[in-house]
Amino acid sequence: MAIGIIQVDLHNPRSGSYYDEIQELVNKYLWGDHSLETVNALIVELIDDELMFFAEEEFPYAELSRCKYSVISQDTFIKLQQNKMLPSKLEYSSDMYGNFKYENNEFIHPEGEKNYLYLNMPCMVFFQNNIVTFFILYEYGDKFVSYSLSYDDLK
């Protein structure tokens, strides 16, 4: 299940303003550079700079950025929805990225390394214009994220 759904508005950072290098990445993305390299760099920076405003202090941020993100396939998206890991009203987009593979109802390392869940936390990131939504997926444990949206907020 998603233990947290966090939305970041690229035009209105919770931190007040971005550092120069983050602002460059935000501008690059908003001006049309949706390359995997830019998306990965932006995700990592948003995790480091913005998620702290939405999650509890002990939230393990580093576990979200240890693996590179890649486009989630529609088949993987459907499996995640069927297993109630994602909201049922959410529709698939090719602008969804994950730091995992999902096979046989298990999160695995995208490059096949063992013990994925030992050092990583599965996360799907959805880019929709200037809104970036983080779906923090976790099969075990307590909730770490203190702010989440309702399904109606995802429309």
Disulfide bonds with the S-S distance in Angstrom:
none
